[in-house]
Amino acid sequence: MQQVQIYINDTRVEMFDFEGVTITDTIKDVRDVNKVFTEYSQTFSLPASKTNNKIFKHYYNNDIINGFDARIRVPAKLQLNHIPFKEGYIKLEGVDLRNNTAHTYRITFFGNTISLKNLLGEDLLSSLSNVPEGRVSLFNELSKKANGDPLLHNSTDIETYLTSSQDIVIDGVTYENPIQVPLITHTQRLEFSSNTADDELDTGDLHYHDGGGVHRHGVKWNELKFAIKLKIIIKSIENKYGIIFSSDFFDNDTSFQDLYMWMHRTKGAVSTGSQVTEYEAFIDTWSDYTGSISSMSNNALTLTVAPKPDVLSLELTPNVSDVNKVYSVTVFQSGNIVYQSTTASGNRTFGIPIALLAGYTVRVTSAQAVSFDRVRWFVRTFPNNLDTYDAAFTVAEQFIFNIQEQMPKMKVLDFLTSVFRMFNLVAYVQGGEMIVKKLDEFYDYPSSDSPFDITRYVDVNRSQTNTALPFREIVFTYEGLGTFLAKKHNQLFNKDWGKEEYKGVTDNGDSLTIFSGGVYNYKIPFEHMKFERLIDSNTSGLTDIQWGFCVDDNRSSYIGKPIIFYMDLKTLSTSNRISFVDTVSSVNNEPTSHKPLSSYYAPANSDLKYSQVEDRQSLNFSSEPDEWELIVTNETLFNNYHKNYISSVFNQSNRLTKISAYLPLKILHKYTLADRFVVSGKSYKINSIETDFYTGKSEIELLSDI
């Protein structure tokens, strides 16, 4: 019998003499390939002793103020014979009373990895902008451009992020292309025809040319949305929750690093209602001043005042039609906020803190478009000289693209779980880090003491050998297959886009479908869009333009699941330039001007930055044609991340062996789930270990080490 010690917040609890503690470690149960997090837990009872009553602050007494909060988990440690064994958390489940007196506390001990689920809870991806003080909010920082100005959903910023790389430096760290714009439309159908006779107003013909004809056609700027790198989401999770992910996968696996998520929160256009924080305008045109001082100058956005005034104030006078509209004022000096008003309306005067030789920049924001007949500086210097500087402007409909408000509606936990399932990852806590590895790589890093020969500790009177094959077929697919081209793929080929149906075969080549067993559906809750490389309808030749069409099979705007994809910056020849509609009518959304683009970000299901198809990771589970090259690629999610494990499970030689053993402390303290156990000269992988520390017996499930 092993002696077990439990510490809660570094205080040792008292235990019943008869109470056993059972810990279960499991890496990936072959009967449930859905599992991605290793976890262990145990519920047990503690006596309501003086020590334990103090720890739990007499929880049974409802009258105690600031008592123990049973809603949260608190840090805990397990020791075996006073040697550290497991760290995790405990949760108080309740108190049992006898004769109206506290008798037993019921608690559950959780291992560290499962605490991740508790930590993330029901939080949505949109919540990742809110980080504790002292940590960087990447969402907030990336909602600004490199110069610090807000990221706007307008034709200028859309064009910039569609056509060129936009590295951002945040807190001294350079993030490569964290936010870009892919050529994915939410309503408009795109095409390409080099025949100038096909010119027609307000079409999705991307061919740009000068000369006769209408020309006002092409992709409209307001059809496009920003996309964010998945790596940024991972870093934002770290910053919000204080998690440190190891570099094994998220930082080193190029297949993951190049992935993006489209910031497509609502159907169709970027929402202009509650999803938009505010309208805003910097006052960038000041008229000549009046008064006796000649030391006021206008430099673009900034009004410089010298010498140091005695009084500095700012007056805003809205147009008579806008006197009831609410607005706020922010004043910057050398890029720093020196004054920020509360909400105001009507004619208002604001006193501004004074700085020597200060250059002041004024920004006005509003929830509505609002016009001002006059914005006036009042500058008074000793003795009583009063000078003014005027401007008139409108806070126009420039929509700030706030990442927080435009993120798809998805739980943080669901996002992480989806990524883990896509790439067949495992996670465990070690040295304060969340170690994340591909399952295949996980088994490549056993402890230095592995393998452990446990033959002499095995209870030979009790063992069991079972088949390791719980299913006759495993189907890998995405939950989201509702976009137009993905639907068409299913209709044409009678098969979901990117779906892999893995069926084992006998030694004779017969399908295992003739045998018993169910079908396991392994679904990923992302949208899997099919992209299209455009053909020039005039020449029937391939263009260098690939795009996505986010509509359903009725060609109506479609929301679906969060869309993930790769992007690559493509340079276009003069004959293949994209016609970009940079201005549309506010009345009927018809194009009023267009311009040529010589580069753009192409969305894809394979990583197009690699020139060779065989070097491109595909987001398909099955071998499908690469949309850019139009040739079948085998660099699939299944082949590269799942096949080794699944094929070993289906291997005819594989067995699931169950044994009982009395493992000594020197093994219990050292083993990891990546290690091998040797029994009677044969090596096994560890599927699960359930150890009762009161009896010292471990129930062990082993997989053949194939």
N, C-alpha and C positions, 0 to 999 in steps of 0.2 A: 504494500500500500504506500502510495506517495503522499507526502504531506503537501497540502495546498494552502497557500496564503493569498488573500485578496486584499488589495489596497484601493481605496476610493479617495481621490485627491490626496494621495500619499499617507492616508491614515488607514491602518490595518483594521479590517472588520473582524468581528467574532463570528464563528461558524458553528453549526451543529456538528457534533462528533460523527453523526451518521450521514451527513450531507455529502453527496458526491458531486463533483464537477466534471462534466463531459464537454470536451471541445472537439468540434468537427472541422477538419481542413479538407477542402476539395478544390481541385484546379478546374476541371471541366468535365462534368458528369457526362459520360457517353450516352446516357439516356435522355439528355437534355442539352443539345448543342446551342441552345439559346442563352446559356449562362455565360456571362462575361466577367463578372466580378467574383473573386474568391471571397469566401465569407465563412465566419464561424460565430456561433452564438450558443448560449446556454442559459436557461432559466432555472434558478434554484432559490432556496429559502435561507434566510438568516434569522437568528433569534433576536427578539426585541430586547436586547441587553442594554445596559447603561451606555456602553460605547456606541452601539448601533443606533440607539435612540438619539444620541448626540449628533451622529453623522447625518441622520435623516430628519433631525430637528423635530422629533415627535410628530411625524407627519399625520398620525391618526387624530391629532388634536386640531380641529378646524379653527380654534380661537387664536392660534399662534400667528402673529404678524411676522411677515418676512421669513416664512418657513421654507422648507425644502421645496424646490420647484420640480415636480415630477414630470413636467412637460419636456424637459431637456435631458440629454445624456451628459454624464459627467465623466471625466477621465478616470480610468481604472487600470490596474495591473494585476496580473497573475504571476505567482511564483511557485515553483516546485522545489520543495526542500530548501526554501529561501534563496533559490537561484532564479533570476528573472526569466520568465517564459513567454508570456504574451502581454501586449499592450492593447488597450482598446477603450471602451466606454461601458458604463452601466446605465440602465434605465430602471427607475423604481416603478414596478407594476402595481403595487398595492400593499396593504397591511391587513393581516388576519387578526381578529380579536377573539378572545375567549373570556367569557364572564365579564365582558365590557372592558377588558384589559388587553393591551397590545401583546401579541404573542409572536408573530412572524412577519418579517418583511420579505416580499417576493420581488426579486430583481432579475434582470437579464443582462448578461455580459455579451457585448458585441466586439468583434475584432475590428481593427482599424479600417479595413477596406469598406466594410458595410457602412461605416460612418459617413462615407462619401454620399450615399443615398440620403442619409439624414441631413447632411449639410446642405445639399442642393434643394431638397424638398420639392415644392411645386413651382419654384422660380422659373420664369420665362427668360428666353435669350435677351429680350428687351431690357431686363433688369441688370444686365452686365455693365451698364454705364454707371451704376451706383456702386462705388467702391468705398471702403473705409478711408478715413483721413490718413494721408501719408502715402497712399497708393495711387498709381496712375490709372485713370479711366481712359483706356484706348478708344472706346466708343466716342467719348466726348472730344478727345484730341483729334480723331480722324473725321469728326464732323466739321473740322476746319481744314483749310488748305495750307500748303507749306508756308505761306506768308502770314498765317494766323487768321485770315478772313474766314467767315463761315462758308461751308460748302453749300452751294445753292443748286437747286434743281432748276437750272435754266440752260439755254442753248450753249452759252459760253463754257460753263463747267462740264456739261455733258460732252461737248466736243473735245475738250482738253483731256478728259479721262477716258474717252473712247479712242483717241488717236495717239496717245503718248504715255510712256511710263511715268508714274507719279510716286517716287520714293518719298517717304515722310520720316523726319527725325523727331523722335519723342523721347524726352528725358535722356538725351545722349545716345539713344539706340536708333539705328537706321532700319526701317521696315520697308522692304522692297515691294512695291506695287500692292500695298494693303487694300486699296480701294481702286477699282477700275470699272469701266462701263463695257459690257459685252454687247455684241450685236444680237440682241434678243428683243423682239417686239411683243407687246401685250395685246395688240389689236390688228395692226397693219400687216397685210401680206406683202412680202418682198419678192422681187424678181429681177431679172437682168436681161436687157435687150440692147445690143449695140446698133440696132437699126434706128437711125435718127427719125425715120418716118413714123416710128411708134410713139413719138412724143405725145403725151396726154397729161393734162393737168390733174394733180392730186392722185397719183398712182404710186405704187411702191417700186417702180422701175428705178434701180440703183445706178444705171448707167448715166454718167455725167458727160455733157459735151456743150460746147458753145455753138453759136450760129443760130440759124432760124429755128422756129418751133417754140413751144410753150416753155419747156424746161422746168417749170416749177413742180418737180416730182422728185421722188427719192424717199429716204427714211426720215420721218419727222423726229425732231429732237425729243419731243415729249412722249414718244413711244418707248424711250430707253430709260433704264434704271441702273443705279449703281450696284456693284457686287462687292462682297467683302471676303477676304481670304479666310479659310477655315482656321488657319494657324492663329489669326488675330482673335478669333472666338476662343480658342484654347488659352491664349495668353490672357484674355479678359477673364476667363474662369479662374485662372491662377490669381490674378490681381484682386478679384472680388472676394474669393473664399480663402485666400492664404494657402492654396495648394501649390506644391512644387511637383510638376510632372518631370520625370526623368527625360533625358534627351534621346533615349533609345529610338523612339518612333517619331514623336511629334516634331523633333528638331532635325532628325537625320534621314527620315524616309522621304525621298523626293516625290514619291507617288502621292503622299499626303500634302506636302508643302505647297504644291502648285494648285490645290483645289480652292474653288470659290463657291460662295452661296449668293444667289441673286436676292437682293433686298426687295422682295415682292410680297408685301404684307396684305395688299388688297387687290381685287380684280382691276384690270385696266390701269389707268393712269395713276401716278403717285397721288395719294389722297391729299386733298387740299382743305379738309375740314379739321377735325381734331388732331389729325396726324401731323399737321404743320404747326410748328411752334409759333411763328410770328412772321409778319411782313417787316422788312427793315430797309433802311436807306442811310448811307453815310452822306452827310451834306458836303458836296464836293464843288459847289459853285457859290462863291461869296462875291457880293458887289462891293464897290468902293465905299470906304468908310466916310463918315462925316465927323467933323469936330476939329480940334486944334492940334492933335498929336499926329505926327507923320511916321510913326514907328510900328504901324500895324501892317502885316503883309499876308497875302494869301498864297500858300504853297500847296496846290492840289487839294487834298482832303483836309489839310491842316491850316489853321489860322494861328499865326505867330504874333504874340503881343509883347512889346518891350517899350520902355522899361517896366519894372514891376509895378502893377497898378495897386491902388488902395482898395478898390472894389471891382469885382468882376462878376457879372451876372448874364444870364441867357434868357431871352424872352421868346416864347413860341406863340404864334397867333394862327389858329386853324382857320380854314375857309369857313364861311358862315354855314355852309351845308354840313360841315363836319365837326361842329362845336361840341357835340355830345359823344363823339368817338373817343375811346380811351387810348392813350399812348404812354410811352415812357421814354426817358432820356438817359443816355450814358455818355459821359465825357471822358476821353482818354488824353493822357499826357505822356509822350514817349512810349506809347503802347500800353501803358498801365491805366487802369480805371481810377480816376480821381473823384468822380461823382457819378452816382446812379440814383435816379429818382424812383419813387414809388409811382404807381399808375396815376395819371393825371388826365384832365380833359379841359377843353376850352382854352382861353388865354391864360398862360402861366409864366411866371418869372422864377428862375432857379439861381440861387447863389452858388458860385463855383469857387472851390479852394484856389488860392493864388499861388503861383510858382514863378520864379524869376526866369525871364526869357523862355517862357513856356510855349510850346506848340500844342494847341488844343484841337482835338478831333471830336466831332459830335456825331452820334448815331441815334436815330429815333426808330423805335420799334412799335408795332401795333398789331393787334389781332385782325385788323381790317385795313384796307387801303384808305389813307387819309391825306388830304392836301393841306398845306400850310401856306398862307398868304405871306407870312414873314417869319423868319427866324433871325433874331437880332442879338448881337453881343453889345453889352454896355460895359465900357471900360472907363473907369474914373481914376485919375491920378491927382496927386496934390498940386495945387490946392483944390480946385473943383473942375478940372477939365473933364468933360464928358464926351466920349467918342463912341461911335456905333459902327457896326459892320453887319450887313444884311444878306439874307438868302431867302429864296422862296423855292419850295420843292414839294414833291408828292412821295409819300412812302408807298412805293409801287408793289405790285404783286410778285415779289421775288421770294420764292419759297425756300426757306432754309431746309436742307436735307439733313434731318436729325437721324443718325443711325439707330438710336434707341427706338425711335418711333416708327422706323421702317423695317425693322427686323421681322422675319416671318414668325408667326405665332407657333412657337415650339418650346417645350420645357428644356432647361439646361440638361437635366438628366437624360431626357430622351435623345437629345443631340449627342451626348457622350456615348450613350449606349449604342446609337446607330453607327457611330464611327467605329466603336469597338467591334460590332458585328460585321461591318463591311470588311475590315482588315483582319478579323480573327485575332483580336488582342486579348491579353490578360493583364490584370493589374494587381499589385500587392504593395504593401507599405514596407519600406526598408530605410532606416536611417533618416527619417523625416521626409522622405520623398515618396511620391506615388510612382513606383516603377511600372512602366508601360512597355510591353514587348509583344511582338508577334508570337503566336503560340509556338511555331516551329523554332524560333530563336530562344524562347524561354527554356525549352528542354536542352538547348546547347550550353547553358550556363548553370550546371549543377554546383553544389558547394564543393569545397576542396576535399571534404571527407567522403564524398560519394564515389562509388556505390557503397551502400551499407549492407553487409551480409547479416540478415536477420534469421537465418535458418534455425539456429539453436534456441531462438526465442518464440518460435511458432508453436502453437498448440496443435500437435499432429492429430489429435482426436477430432478436430473440427475444421473442415475446409470445404470449399465449393467452387466449382468451375462452371461458368455460364457463358453463353454466347454474348459477344460484345456488340452484336448487331441488333439494335432495337427497331430499325425501320428497313423496308425494302427499297425506299426511294427518298431522297432529300431534294427539295425544290428550293433553289435560291432565286429570289426575285425582289423587286421593289414594290412598295405599296402604291406609289404614285406612278401611274401609267396612263394618265388621262389627257395628255396634250395631243394635238392633232396628228402629228406624224407618228407618234408612238401608237396611237389608235390605228392608223392606217397600216402600220407594220403588222399588227395583230390580225387585221382583216386580210392582208395579202398572204401572210405566211402561216396563219393559224397558230401563232406562238407569240407570247409576250416578248416585247423588246428587251433583250439582255438576259432573259431567264435561262438558268441552267437546271436541267433535270438530271441529277446523278443517280444512276442505277448500277449497282454492282453486277458482276457476271460470275458465273461458275468457272471452274477450270476448263469446262468444255465450251465456254463461250456463251452459255445460255443466260438470258436475263434473269436476275433475281426476282423479277416481278411474278414469276411463276410460284414463288414461295410466299409464305405468310409474312405479315408485317405491314404496318401502315406507311403513310406518306407524311413526311415532316416538311412543313412549309416554313422556310427561313426567309422572312420578309424584312426589308429595310424600309423604315418610314421616311424616305426621301422621294422626291419626284425624279423620275428618270426620263429626261427629255431626249428625243431623237432630233439631231440637227441635220441641216441640209446644206451641202455645197452647191451653190447655184450654177446652173448651166446657162450659157448665153443662148437665148432662144433664137437669135439671128444666125449664129454659126454652129450651134449644137456643141460647142466646146466648153470645157470646164473653166470657170472663172476662179479667181483666188479669194472668193467671198463665201464664207460659211456663216449661217445665222440660225437662230432659234425662233419658233413661232409658238407663243404661249397662249393658245386658244384651244377650246375643246373641239370635238369632231363636228360641231355645228358652227364652228368658227366664231364662237362667242368667247370673250375674255374669260380666262380660266385661272383659278388660284391654286388648287391642288396642294400637294405637300411641298416643303421647302426644296428648291431646285439647287443641285450641286453640279459642278462641271469644271473642266479645265479651261484656261484661256491662253491665247498666244497672240502677240502683236504681229500683224501681217503688214508688209509693205506692198503697195499696189502699183502696177504700171500705169502709165497715163491713160491707156485704153480701158483699164479696169477700175478707174477711180470711182469712189462712191459718191453719189449725189446726196448731200446732207441738207435737209430742210431746216434752216436755222431760225426761220420766222414763220409763224402760223397766225392766221386770223383768230382773234379772240371771240369772233361771232360764230364762225362755222368751222373752225379748225382747218381751213384750207391753207395750203402753202402760199406764202407771199414772197419768199426769196429762198435761194439755195446756193450751195457752194460745193466745190470738190474736196474730197478727203483722199489723201494718198496713203493713209494707214488706218488700221482699226484693230480692235481686239476681237478675235474669232473665238466663239464658244465651241467646246468640243467634249466628247466623251473619252478622248484619249489625249495624252499630254503632247501637244503638237510642237513643243519647243525642241523635241528630239526629231531629227531628220529621218531616221529609220523607223519603220513601223514596229519592228521587233524590239525597239527600245522604249516604246510608248506603253505606259500602263493604261489599260482600259477600265472604264467604270462598269462595263458589262460583266456579268457573271459567266456568260456563255461566249463562245467564239462567234463574233459578228463582224460584218464589214466595217472597217475603219471609215467613218463618214468622209474624211478628207481624201484618203487614198483609194477608197472604194475596193479594198482588198481585205480578206478575212484576217484578223489578228487573233493569236492565241494568248496574248498578254492580258489575261482576264483576272478579275478578282478571285474567281474560283481557282484557277490554275496556280496563281502566285501566292494566295493566302489561305486557301481552304483545302486544297486537294490532298496534301500530304496527310493531314489529320483524318479527313473523311475516308480516304482510300485505305488507311491503316485500320480504321474501324470496320470497313467492309472486307478486309483481308480474311481469307478463309482460315489462316493460322491464328488469328487474333482470338483471345479469350479474356473474359472478365473473371479474375480469380479472387475469391473472398477467403480471407484467413483471419484467424484470431492470433494475437501475439502479445507477449508481455515484454514490451520494449524497455530497455534500461534508460535512465535519465540521460546518459551520454549520447543516445540517439535522439530522444525526444527533444533535447535542447538544441540539437545541431541540424536536423534534417530540414530541407526545404521541399516544396512540391515539385521542384525541377530535378530532384535527385532520383536515383534508381535504388530499389531494394533488390537484393539477390536472395533467392530462396532455392536451396538445393542446386546451386550452380546456374540457375536461370535468372536473367535480368528482367526486371519489370519497371514500368512507369507507375507512379503513384496516382491513382484516381481520387481516392479519398481515404482519410484516416479519422476514425472516431475513437477518442481515448477517454475512458472513465478513470479519473485519477484517484478515485476512492478504492477501486479494485485493482488498478494498474493495467487493466486489459485494454488493448486496442483492437478495434474491428477495422480491417484494412481491405480496400478494394484495389486490385492491381491490374494493369493492362499489359499485355505482352509487349515487350520492347522491340518492335519491328522496325 
